[in-house]
Amino acid sequence: MEKITNETLFELKTIAQPAVGQNQVFYLETAVNQETNTYDSAIYSIDAKTNERREWGTEATTHNNLKVSPDEQRLSFVTTDPKKGESTLWTMPVSGGKPQALVTEKGLGDYFWKQDATAIYYQLAQEETVSEDQADKEKTDKQKEFPQVKVTTKVNYLADGVGFLKEKNMPSSKKRL
């Protein structure tokens, strides 16, 4: 039996978000990148008949929110650019091919396929806008206060890609395919 060391952590991989379409099981494989000390994820599939493993997605290192369209013709997922703070919603044919970017936005949250697979509805998490005078007053008031307890009623509070916001405005949008 091999001895476990600190470097063993970098060898661990987790598998999450399974999605099934056209005899393929798609999933995210995540590992810690030792050089950047961040989590990198990639999309893979396993063919149910041949057990062939195949990599999907883009060159981005952070993939998330993996789904298969209701007609099982398209795979969709979200990538995040940590430098810009923007997320991109992608789709690509389950039969293979190049991914197509549908929308790139800050605060891109969850999304849902329309039942006939002709459109995707998505949400954006945005902070409410506040005037500069009001923001300055709130800033000085906040400096006098102790940190406040944050309460969440959902387990997936980080799934919107932006974490906790003071007040969330979650507009929904539709993107036709």
N, C-alpha and C positions, 0 to 999 in steps of 0.2 A: 504494500500500500504506500502510495506517495505521500510525502509530508505536505501539509497545507501551509502555504506562505501568503504574504500580502499580495504577491503577484498573481496568485490563483484567482483573485477577484476578476482580473482582466480576461480570464479564460471562460468565465461563466457567460452563458447566453440564455435569455428568456424568450419564450414564445407566447404571443398574445394575439388577440383580435382575430380569431379564425372566421373565415367567410367562405362559403361554398358556392361554386358556379361551374356548370358544364363538366362535371366529374373531376374538378380540381378543388383542392383545399388551399386557400390563400391564408397567409399568416404573416405577422411581423416578428422578426427576429432582432432582439436588441442586445447590445453588449456595451461595456464601458471602453471608451477609447483611451488608452494609456497616455498617449501623447497630449491630447487636449483635455483629458479628464472630464469628458462629456459622454452622454449616451448617444450611440449611433444605432440607427435602426434601418433595416432593409426588408423589402417585401419578397417573400418566396411563395412558391406553390408546390404542391405534390400532386401528381396525377394519380387518381384513385385506381386506374387500371394498370399503369406501367410503373408506378412508384418513382417516376422521374421527378427530380427536384429542379426547379427553374427560378431564376431571380427576375423580379419585376421592378417597376418604379422609375425613379429619376436618379441623377447623380447626387441629389441632396442627401445629407446624412441623417435627417430627421423626418421619418414618415409616420403618419398617424391616421386614425379614423378610417380604417379600411372597410370598404363595403362593396358588395356586388349588386348590380342593378337588378330590379325585379324580373326582367326578362333574361337574366344571366348572360347578357351580351357584353357588358362593360364592367370594368373594375374601377373604383374611384377611391381616392385617398387624398390626404392633405400633407403638404410639406411646409416646414417653417424655416425662414431665414433669420437666425438669431441676431445678425448684425443690423438688419433693417426692421426687425420686429414684425415682418409681414408673413402671412401664410398664403399658400396657393392651393386651390382645389383642382385636382387633376382627374381625368378619365382616360382609360385606354381599353382597347378591345380585349376581351378575355382570350380570343384566339391568337393574340400577339400583335405587336405593332408599337408605334411610338406614342408616348403619353401626350395628351393635349391639355394645356392649361385652360381652365374655364374662367377663373377669377382669382385675383391677387388683392388681398385687403389686410389691413391691420385689424386684429381682433376677430378674425374669421373663426366662428364657433362651429357648432354642430351643423350637419346638413342631412337632408333626407331626399331620397329618390321619389319622384311621382310614381304612382302605381303602374302606369303604362310606360315608364322609363323614358319619357320624352322631355323631362325637365328635372332639375335639382333645386330644392329650396334650401337656403342656407341662412344662418344668423350671424350678425356682427355684434360683438360686445364693445360698446363705446361708452366712455365717461360722459356724463352730462357736461355741457359747456357752461362755464361760469365767467362772468365779467372779470376784468383784471382787478378792479377795485375790490370786488367781493372776494376774489382769490387772495389778495394781499391781506385783507382783514382776517380771513379764515386761517391763513398761514400764521399770523401773529397769535391768534387765539389758540391754534393747535400747539404752538410752542409752549404754551403755559399748561397744557393738559398732559396727563399721563397717557401712555398707549391704551387704546380701547380694545376690548375683546371683540373678535370677529366671529360671527355665527354663520354657519352655512347649513342648509337643510338638504343639500344634495351631496352624494358621495363623489361625483365627478366634477367638483368645483373648478379644477384646473383644466378641464377638457376644452374650455373656450380659448385657450392659448394665451390668456392675458392675466390669469390669476384673479385676485380680489380687486375690484374697483369700488370707489366710494359709492356710487350709484350706477347701476347698469341700465343702459338703454339698449334693448336687444331687437333692432329692426330685422325683419325677415325679407329676403329677396328671392327672386326666382331667376334661374338661368336655363333657357331653352337649349336643347341639344340638337 
